[in-house]
Amino acid sequence: MKPIITEDRIQELYAFTRQHFVVHYDIQTELVDHLANGIEAQWEEHPQRTFEDALHIEFKKFGVFGFQDVVEQRTKALMKYYWKEVWQLFKQYFRLPKIIMTIALVLMLQMLLRFSAFSNIIVFGLVCLMFLLPAVQMCRFRLQVKKRSKISGKQYLLEDIITGLGTGGIMFQIPLQFLINFNNHSELNVDNPWVLWIVSSFLVFYGLVTYLVAFYIPKNLEENMKKMYPEYTLV
């Protein structure tokens, strides 16, 4: 009968990876799978070998730096995979009829700014929303992650990706800089159609990007993670 590793031993392998400074559960899982396969292969040739000895032999194969090189490689690979998923979600979103809806929003906002007596207030309010809503959503997400991690004891690389999407700097810096310097800008020139088109297009497209980054993409990435890792849940 082919020797297999029990669930208790699998948990020991997870603990072993954590002891060697592998933080993210998704990378731990890949290492545990690799170690388990290697140990089982050893047992086929040496059934008398203990689990601890087989693990020690398998770990030595990683070299002087242990898991460090593998962690760096797998982190880069997972980052690449997750960012590919992000790009796919962007492409999926910007299809018909959403493209027509986006153009319609630009037209409606351009008309609103042209004929409204409060065009500057409208622009200011929209930029405030683009700053505040993602900030609130990212804080909410971080609290969820912290609570889930406290309960499960697991941390995922995906969580760092999502947090990085929301707090990566440019998404907040653009509206923040606008708000800081708003009083130093001249009144919006509603008589210049080019100015209105540029402002309207920027606000609509930046608003959509903000929505995708703070709400749409995290939700879809979480659903993908639940399929890959059934134990992955946000409390």
C-alpha positions as protocol buffer text, in pm:
chain_id: "A"
residue {
  index: 1
  type: MET
  ca { x: 0 y: 0 z: 0 }
}
residue {
  index: 2
  type: LYS
  ca { x: 137 y: 342 z: -97 }
}
residue {
  index: 3
  type: PRO
  ca { x: 225 y: 545 z: 215 }
}
residue {
  index: 4
  type: ILE
  ca { x: 39 y: 874 z: 246 }
}
residue {
  index: 5
  type: ILE
  ca { x: 64 y: 1174 z: 474 }
}
residue {
  index: 6
  type: THR
  ca { x: -220 y: 1214 z: 721 }
}
residue {
  index: 7
  type: GLU
  ca { x: -408 y: 1537 z: 783 }
}
residue {
  index: 8
  type: ASP
  ca { x: -226 y: 1582 z: 1114 }
}
residue {
  index: 9
  type: ARG
  ca { x: 105 y: 1565 z: 931 }
}
residue {
  index: 10
  type: ILE
  ca { x: -21 y: 1817 z: 676 }
}
residue {
  index: 11
  type: GLN
  ca { x: -92 y: 2059 z: 959 }
}
residue {
  index: 12
  type: GLU
  ca { x: 259 y: 1999 z: 1089 }
}
residue {
  index: 13
  type: LEU
  ca { x: 393 y: 2094 z: 747 }
}
residue {
  index: 14
  type: TYR
  ca { x: 194 y: 2418 z: 757 }
}
residue {
  index: 15
  type: ALA
  ca { x: 339 y: 2491 z: 1100 }
}
residue {
  index: 16
  type: PHE
  ca { x: 686 y: 2410 z: 965 }
}
residue {
  index: 17
  type: THR
  ca { x: 650 y: 2665 z: 683 }
}
residue {
  index: 18
  type: ARG
  ca { x: 530 y: 2930 z: 928 }
}
residue {
  index: 19
  type: GLN
  ca { x: 830 y: 2862 z: 1151 }
}
residue {
  index: 20
  type: HIS
  ca { x: 1050 y: 2935 z: 851 }
}
residue {
  index: 21
  type: PHE
  ca { x: 892 y: 3276 z: 792 }
}
residue {
  index: 22
  type: VAL
  ca { x: 646 y: 3190 z: 516 }
}
residue {
  index: 23
  type: VAL
  ca { x: 362 y: 3430 z: 598 }
}
residue {
  index: 24
  type: HIS
  ca { x: 100 y: 3391 z: 326 }
}
residue {
  index: 25
  type: TYR
  ca { x: -126 y: 3088 z: 336 }
}
residue {
  index: 26
  type: ASP
  ca { x: -153 y: 3055 z: -43 }
}
residue {
  index: 27
  type: ILE
  ca { x: 228 y: 3024 z: -66 }
}
residue {
  index: 28
  type: GLN
  ca { x: 236 y: 2793 z: 236 }
}
residue {
  index: 29
  type: THR
  ca { x: -10 y: 2566 z: 56 }
}
residue {
  index: 30
  type: GLU
  ca { x: 218 y: 2532 z: -245 }
}
residue {
  index: 31
  type: LEU
  ca { x: 517 y: 2454 z: -26 }
}
residue {
  index: 32
  type: VAL
  ca { x: 320 y: 2203 z: 182 }
}
residue {
  index: 33
  type: ASP
  ca { x: 208 y: 2027 z: -134 }
}
residue {
  index: 34
  type: HIS
  ca { x: 569 y: 2012 z: -257 }
}
residue {
  index: 35
  type: LEU
  ca { x: 700 y: 1884 z: 78 }
}
residue {
  index: 36
  type: ALA
  ca { x: 423 y: 1624 z: 109 }
}
residue {
  index: 37
  type: ASN
  ca { x: 488 y: 1484 z: -238 }
}
residue {
  index: 38
  type: GLY
  ca { x: 860 y: 1467 z: -168 }
}
residue {
  index: 39
  type: ILE
  ca { x: 811 y: 1288 z: 164 }
}
residue {
  index: 40
  type: GLU
  ca { x: 571 y: 1036 z: 11 }
}
residue {
  index: 41
  type: ALA
  ca { x: 823 y: 971 z: -268 }
}
residue {
  index: 42
  type: GLN
  ca { x: 1090 y: 904 z: -3 }
}
residue {
  index: 43
  type: TRP
  ca { x: 862 y: 665 z: 181 }
}
residue {
  index: 44
  type: GLU
  ca { x: 810 y: 459 z: -133 }
}
residue {
  index: 45
  type: GLU
  ca { x: 1184 y: 385 z: -139 }
}
residue {
  index: 46
  type: HIS
  ca { x: 1245 y: 398 z: 236 }
}
residue {
  index: 47
  type: PRO
  ca { x: 924 y: 300 z: 421 }
}
residue {
  index: 48
  type: GLN
  ca { x: 1108 y: 285 z: 753 }
}
residue {
  index: 49
  type: ARG
  ca { x: 1215 y: 649 z: 738 }
}
residue {
  index: 50
  type: THR
  ca { x: 1041 y: 870 z: 995 }
}
residue {
  index: 51
  type: PHE
  ca { x: 836 y: 1173 z: 900 }
}
residue {
  index: 52
  type: GLU
  ca { x: 1080 y: 1406 z: 1075 }
}
residue {
  index: 53
  type: ASP
  ca { x: 1382 y: 1261 z: 893 }
}
residue {
  index: 54
  type: ALA
  ca { x: 1205 y: 1273 z: 558 }
}
residue {
  index: 55
  type: LEU
  ca { x: 1103 y: 1634 z: 618 }
}
residue {
  index: 56
  type: HIS
  ca { x: 1460 y: 1727 z: 714 }
}
residue {
  index: 57
  type: ILE
  ca { x: 1594 y: 1569 z: 394 }
}
residue {
  index: 58
  type: GLU
  ca { x: 1328 y: 1740 z: 184 }
}
residue {
  index: 59
  type: PHE
  ca { x: 1396 y: 2078 z: 344 }
}
residue {
  index: 60
  type: LYS
  ca { x: 1771 y: 2046 z: 277 }
}
residue {
  index: 61
  type: LYS
  ca { x: 1691 y: 2032 z: -95 }
}
residue {
  index: 62
  type: PHE
  ca { x: 1592 y: 2399 z: -74 }
}
residue {
  index: 63
  type: GLY
  ca { x: 1953 y: 2495 z: -6 }
}
residue {
  index: 64
  type: VAL
  ca { x: 2123 y: 2726 z: 240 }
}
residue {
  index: 65
  type: PHE
  ca { x: 1851 y: 2992 z: 229 }
}
residue {
  index: 66
  type: GLY
  ca { x: 1569 y: 2747 z: 289 }
}
residue {
  index: 67
  type: PHE
  ca { x: 1234 y: 2860 z: 153 }
}
residue {
  index: 68
  type: GLN
  ca { x: 1353 y: 3214 z: 80 }
}
residue {
  index: 69
  type: ASP
  ca { x: 1426 y: 3170 z: -292 }
}
residue {
  index: 70
  type: VAL
  ca { x: 1112 y: 2967 z: -351 }
}
residue {
  index: 71
  type: VAL
  ca { x: 899 y: 3219 z: -161 }
}
residue {
  index: 72
  type: GLU
  ca { x: 1036 y: 3502 z: -374 }
}
residue {
  index: 73
  type: GLN
  ca { x: 971 y: 3310 z: -695 }
}
residue {
  index: 74
  type: ARG
  ca { x: 621 y: 3201 z: -596 }
}
residue {
  index: 75
  type: THR
  ca { x: 535 y: 3548 z: -467 }
}
residue {
  index: 76
  type: LYS
  ca { x: 630 y: 3695 z: -804 }
}
residue {
  index: 77
  type: ALA
  ca { x: 434 y: 3423 z: -986 }
}
residue {
  index: 78
  type: LEU
  ca { x: 124 y: 3471 z: -769 }
}
residue {
  index: 79
  type: MET
  ca { x: 150 y: 3848 z: -798 }
}
residue {
  index: 80
  type: LYS
  ca { x: 166 y: 3809 z: -1175 }
}
residue {
  index: 81
  type: TYR
  ca { x: -135 y: 3575 z: -1169 }
}
residue {
  index: 82
  type: TYR
  ca { x: -343 y: 3804 z: -949 }
}
residue {
  index: 83
  type: TRP
  ca { x: -258 y: 4112 z: -1156 }
}
residue {
  index: 84
  type: LYS
  ca { x: -352 y: 3917 z: -1469 }
}
residue {
  index: 85
  type: GLU
  ca { x: -687 y: 3845 z: -1304 }
}
residue {
  index: 86
  type: VAL
  ca { x: -724 y: 4217 z: -1226 }
}
residue {
  index: 87
  type: TRP
  ca { x: -659 y: 4305 z: -1590 }
}
residue {
  index: 88
  type: GLN
  ca { x: -909 y: 4042 z: -1706 }
}
residue {
  index: 89
  type: LEU
  ca { x: -1173 y: 4193 z: -1478 }
}
residue {
  index: 90
  type: PHE
  ca { x: -1101 y: 4538 z: -1623 }
}
residue {
  index: 91
  type: LYS
  ca { x: -1146 y: 4403 z: -1975 }
}
residue {
  index: 92
  type: GLN
  ca { x: -1462 y: 4214 z: -1882 }
}
residue {
  index: 93
  type: TYR
  ca { x: -1616 y: 4525 z: -1733 }
}
residue {
  index: 94
  type: PHE
  ca { x: -1548 y: 4756 z: -2026 }
}
residue {
  index: 95
  type: ARG
  ca { x: -1770 y: 4582 z: -2278 }
}
residue {
  index: 96
  type: LEU
  ca { x: -2106 y: 4661 z: -2430 }
}
residue {
  index: 97
  type: PRO
  ca { x: -2337 y: 4787 z: -2294 }
}
residue {
  index: 98
  type: LYS
  ca { x: -2110 y: 4941 z: -2028 }
}
residue {
  index: 99
  type: ILE
  ca { x: -1910 y: 5129 z: -2291 }
}
residue {
  index: 100
  type: ILE
  ca { x: -2231 y: 5296 z: -2413 }
}
residue {
  index: 101
  type: MET
  ca { x: -2326 y: 5369 z: -2052 }
}
residue {
  index: 102
  type: THR
  ca { x: -1986 y: 5530 z: -1991 }
}
residue {
  index: 103
  type: ILE
  ca { x: -2019 y: 5754 z: -2296 }
}
residue {
  index: 104
  type: ALA
  ca { x: -2370 y: 5848 z: -2189 }
}
residue {
  index: 105
  type: LEU
  ca { x: -2244 y: 5943 z: -1843 }
}
residue {
  index: 106
  type: VAL
  ca { x: -1978 y: 6170 z: -1996 }
}
residue {
  index: 107
  type: LEU
  ca { x: -2244 y: 6340 z: -2211 }
}
residue {
  index: 108
  type: MET
  ca { x: -2481 y: 6384 z: -1917 }
}
residue {
  index: 109
  type: LEU
  ca { x: -2210 y: 6526 z: -1691 }
}
residue {
  index: 110
  type: GLN
  ca { x: -2089 y: 6761 z: -1964 }
}
residue {
  index: 111
  type: MET
  ca { x: -2442 y: 6895 z: -2008 }
}
residue {
  index: 112
  type: LEU
  ca { x: -2491 y: 6927 z: -1633 }
}
residue {
  index: 113
  type: LEU
  ca { x: -2171 y: 7127 z: -1590 }
}
residue {
  index: 114
  type: ARG
  ca { x: -2251 y: 7351 z: -1886 }
}
residue {
  index: 115
  type: PHE
  ca { x: -2597 y: 7454 z: -1772 }
}
residue {
  index: 116
  type: SER
  ca { x: -2564 y: 7437 z: -1394 }
}
residue {
  index: 117
  type: ALA
  ca { x: -2490 y: 7743 z: -1184 }
}
residue {
  index: 118
  type: PHE
  ca { x: -2304 y: 7517 z: -940 }
}
residue {
  index: 119
  type: SER
  ca { x: -2057 y: 7349 z: -1174 }
}
residue {
  index: 120
  type: ASN
  ca { x: -1760 y: 7401 z: -940 }
}
residue {
  index: 121
  type: ILE
  ca { x: -1953 y: 7258 z: -646 }
}
residue {
  index: 122
  type: ILE
  ca { x: -2052 y: 6954 z: -854 }
}
residue {
  index: 123
  type: VAL
  ca { x: -1692 y: 6889 z: -953 }
}
residue {
  index: 124
  type: PHE
  ca { x: -1574 y: 6935 z: -595 }
}
residue {
  index: 125
  type: GLY
  ca { x: -1842 y: 6700 z: -462 }
}
residue {
  index: 126
  type: LEU
  ca { x: -1763 y: 6426 z: -715 }
}
residue {
  index: 127
  type: VAL
  ca { x: -1393 y: 6441 z: -633 }
}
residue {
  index: 128
  type: CYS
  ca { x: -1475 y: 6419 z: -262 }
}
residue {
  index: 129
  type: LEU
  ca { x: -1677 y: 6104 z: -327 }
}
residue {
  index: 130
  type: MET
  ca { x: -1391 y: 5954 z: -530 }
}
residue {
  index: 131
  type: PHE
  ca { x: -1164 y: 6007 z: -231 }
}
residue {
  index: 132
  type: LEU
  ca { x: -1396 y: 5915 z: 55 }
}
residue {
  index: 133
  type: LEU
  ca { x: -1579 y: 5608 z: -78 }
}
residue {
  index: 134
  type: PRO
  ca { x: -1265 y: 5404 z: -162 }
}
residue {
  index: 135
  type: ALA
  ca { x: -1107 y: 5510 z: 168 }
}
residue {
  index: 136
  type: VAL
  ca { x: -1409 y: 5387 z: 363 }
}
residue {
  index: 137
  type: GLN
  ca { x: -1424 y: 5066 z: 160 }
}
residue {
  index: 138
  type: MET
  ca { x: -1054 y: 4993 z: 212 }
}
residue {
  index: 139
  type: CYS
  ca { x: -1086 y: 5053 z: 587 }
}
residue {
  index: 140
  type: ARG
  ca { x: -1384 y: 4820 z: 594 }
}
residue {
  index: 141
  type: PHE
  ca { x: -1191 y: 4557 z: 399 }
}
residue {
  index: 142
  type: ARG
  ca { x: -891 y: 4583 z: 631 }
}
residue {
  index: 143
  type: LEU
  ca { x: -1113 y: 4536 z: 936 }
}
residue {
  index: 144
  type: GLN
  ca { x: -1272 y: 4230 z: 773 }
}
residue {
  index: 145
  type: VAL
  ca { x: -932 y: 4086 z: 689 }
}
residue {
  index: 146
  type: LYS
  ca { x: -801 y: 4148 z: 1040 }
}
residue {
  index: 147
  type: LYS
  ca { x: -1104 y: 3980 z: 1194 }
}
residue {
  index: 148
  type: ARG
  ca { x: -1091 y: 3685 z: 955 }
}
residue {
  index: 149
  type: SER
  ca { x: -717 y: 3643 z: 1005 }
}
residue {
  index: 150
  type: LYS
  ca { x: -758 y: 3651 z: 1383 }
}
residue {
  index: 151
  type: ILE
  ca { x: -1018 y: 3373 z: 1366 }
}
residue {
  index: 152
  type: SER
  ca { x: -851 y: 3152 z: 1103 }
}
residue {
  index: 153
  type: GLY
  ca { x: -486 y: 3236 z: 1168 }
}
residue {
  index: 154
  type: LYS
  ca { x: -433 y: 3267 z: 792 }
}
residue {
  index: 155
  type: GLN
  ca { x: -302 y: 3555 z: 585 }
}
residue {
  index: 156
  type: TYR
  ca { x: -328 y: 3562 z: 206 }
}
residue {
  index: 157
  type: LEU
  ca { x: -117 y: 3730 z: -56 }
}
residue {
  index: 158
  type: LEU
  ca { x: -441 y: 3827 z: -228 }
}
residue {
  index: 159
  type: GLU
  ca { x: -526 y: 4050 z: 67 }
}
residue {
  index: 160
  type: ASP
  ca { x: -205 y: 4244 z: 15 }
}
residue {
  index: 161
  type: ILE
  ca { x: -288 y: 4278 z: -356 }
}
residue {
  index: 162
  type: ILE
  ca { x: -637 y: 4415 z: -284 }
}
residue {
  index: 163
  type: THR
  ca { x: -507 y: 4652 z: -17 }
}
residue {
  index: 164
  type: GLY
  ca { x: -235 y: 4766 z: -255 }
}
residue {
  index: 165
  type: LEU
  ca { x: -494 y: 4833 z: -524 }
}
residue {
  index: 166
  type: GLY
  ca { x: -690 y: 5057 z: -293 }
}
residue {
  index: 167
  type: THR
  ca { x: -404 y: 5234 z: -121 }
}
residue {
  index: 168
  type: GLY
  ca { x: -140 y: 5226 z: -391 }
}
residue {
  index: 169
  type: GLY
  ca { x: -104 y: 5602 z: -386 }
}
residue {
  index: 170
  type: ILE
  ca { x: -221 y: 5741 z: -716 }
}
residue {
  index: 171
  type: MET
  ca { x: -586 y: 5650 z: -662 }
}
residue {
  index: 172
  type: PHE
  ca { x: -596 y: 5869 z: -353 }
}
residue {
  index: 173
  type: GLN
  ca { x: -330 y: 6125 z: -442 }
}
residue {
  index: 174
  type: ILE
  ca { x: -505 y: 6261 z: -749 }
}
residue {
  index: 175
  type: PRO
  ca { x: -833 y: 6356 z: -576 }
}
residue {
  index: 176
  type: LEU
  ca { x: -646 y: 6456 z: -259 }
}
residue {
  index: 177
  type: GLN
  ca { x: -421 y: 6698 z: -447 }
}
residue {
  index: 178
  type: PHE
  ca { x: -726 y: 6835 z: -623 }
}
residue {
  index: 179
  type: LEU
  ca { x: -901 y: 6898 z: -291 }
}
residue {
  index: 180
  type: ILE
  ca { x: -593 y: 7059 z: -134 }
}
residue {
  index: 181
  type: ASN
  ca { x: -543 y: 7301 z: -422 }
}
residue {
  index: 182
  type: PHE
  ca { x: -906 y: 7351 z: -513 }
}
residue {
  index: 183
  type: ASN
  ca { x: -928 y: 7703 z: -373 }
}
residue {
  index: 184
  type: ASN
  ca { x: -626 y: 7810 z: -579 }
}
residue {
  index: 185
  type: HIS
  ca { x: -789 y: 7714 z: -909 }
}
residue {
  index: 186
  type: SER
  ca { x: -988 y: 7952 z: -1119 }
}
residue {
  index: 187
  type: GLU
  ca { x: -1357 y: 7898 z: -1180 }
}
residue {
  index: 188
  type: LEU
  ca { x: -1447 y: 7623 z: -1423 }
}
residue {
  index: 189
  type: ASN
  ca { x: -1477 y: 7775 z: -1768 }
}
residue {
  index: 190
  type: VAL
  ca { x: -1817 y: 7644 z: -1874 }
}
residue {
  index: 191
  type: ASP
  ca { x: -1802 y: 7843 z: -2199 }
}
residue {
  index: 192
  type: ASN
  ca { x: -1510 y: 7638 z: -2326 }
}
residue {
  index: 193
  type: PRO
  ca { x: -1644 y: 7305 z: -2461 }
}
residue {
  index: 194
  type: TRP
  ca { x: -1297 y: 7146 z: -2457 }
}
residue {
  index: 195
  type: VAL
  ca { x: -1259 y: 7214 z: -2086 }
}
residue {
  index: 196
  type: LEU
  ca { x: -1600 y: 7063 z: -2017 }
}
residue {
  index: 197
  type: TRP
  ca { x: -1527 y: 6752 z: -2224 }
}
residue {
  index: 198
  type: ILE
  ca { x: -1190 y: 6698 z: -2055 }
}
residue {
  index: 199
  type: VAL
  ca { x: -1327 y: 6749 z: -1704 }
}
residue {
  index: 200
  type: SER
  ca { x: -1634 y: 6534 z: -1769 }
}
residue {
  index: 201
  type: SER
  ca { x: -1433 y: 6252 z: -1927 }
}
residue {
  index: 202
  type: PHE
  ca { x: -1179 y: 6255 z: -1647 }
}
residue {
  index: 203
  type: LEU
  ca { x: -1441 y: 6248 z: -1373 }
}
residue {
  index: 204
  type: VAL
  ca { x: -1640 y: 5966 z: -1532 }
}
residue {
  index: 205
  type: PHE
  ca { x: -1344 y: 5746 z: -1619 }
}
residue {
  index: 206
  type: TYR
  ca { x: -1165 y: 5810 z: -1292 }
}
residue {
  index: 207
  type: GLY
  ca { x: -1488 y: 5740 z: -1105 }
}
residue {
  index: 208
  type: LEU
  ca { x: -1525 y: 5408 z: -1288 }
}
residue {
  index: 209
  type: VAL
  ca { x: -1165 y: 5312 z: -1212 }
}
residue {
  index: 210
  type: THR
  ca { x: -1223 y: 5400 z: -847 }
}
residue {
  index: 211
  type: TYR
  ca { x: -1534 y: 5179 z: -839 }
}
residue {
  index: 212
  type: LEU
  ca { x: -1353 y: 4890 z: -1007 }
}
residue {
  index: 213
  type: VAL
  ca { x: -1051 y: 4910 z: -778 }
}
residue {
  index: 214
  type: ALA
  ca { x: -1240 y: 4956 z: -451 }
}
residue {
  index: 215
  type: PHE
  ca { x: -1551 y: 4743 z: -506 }
}
residue {
  index: 216
  type: TYR
  ca { x: -1580 y: 4537 z: -827 }
}
residue {
  index: 217
  type: ILE
  ca { x: -1233 y: 4380 z: -849 }
}
residue {
  index: 218
  type: PRO
  ca { x: -1193 y: 4290 z: -478 }
}
residue {
  index: 219
  type: LYS
  ca { x: -1533 y: 4120 z: -479 }
}
residue {
  index: 220
  type: ASN
  ca { x: -1451 y: 3912 z: -786 }
}
residue {
  index: 221
  type: LEU
  ca { x: -1101 y: 3824 z: -666 }
}
residue {
  index: 222
  type: GLU
  ca { x: -1248 y: 3707 z: -337 }
}
residue {
  index: 223
  type: GLU
  ca { x: -1491 y: 3481 z: -524 }
}
residue {
  index: 224
  type: ASN
  ca { x: -1202 y: 3333 z: -722 }
}
residue {
  index: 225
  type: MET
  ca { x: -1008 y: 3273 z: -402 }
}
residue {
  index: 226
  type: LYS
  ca { x: -1301 y: 3091 z: -245 }
}
residue {
  index: 227
  type: LYS
  ca { x: -1296 y: 2850 z: -540 }
}
residue {
  index: 228
  type: MET
  ca { x: -920 y: 2796 z: -509 }
}
residue {
  index: 229
  type: TYR
  ca { x: -918 y: 2782 z: -129 }
}
residue {
  index: 230
  type: PRO
  ca { x: -1258 y: 2674 z: 13 }
}
residue {
  index: 231
  type: GLU
  ca { x: -1147 y: 2776 z: 362 }
}
residue {
  index: 232
  type: TYR
  ca { x: -1096 y: 3133 z: 243 }
}
residue {
  index: 233
  type: THR
  ca { x: -1381 y: 3347 z: 374 }
}
residue {
  index: 234
  type: LEU
  ca { x: -1422 y: 3704 z: 486 }
}
residue {
  index: 235
  type: VAL
  ca { x: -1609 y: 3728 z: 814 }
}
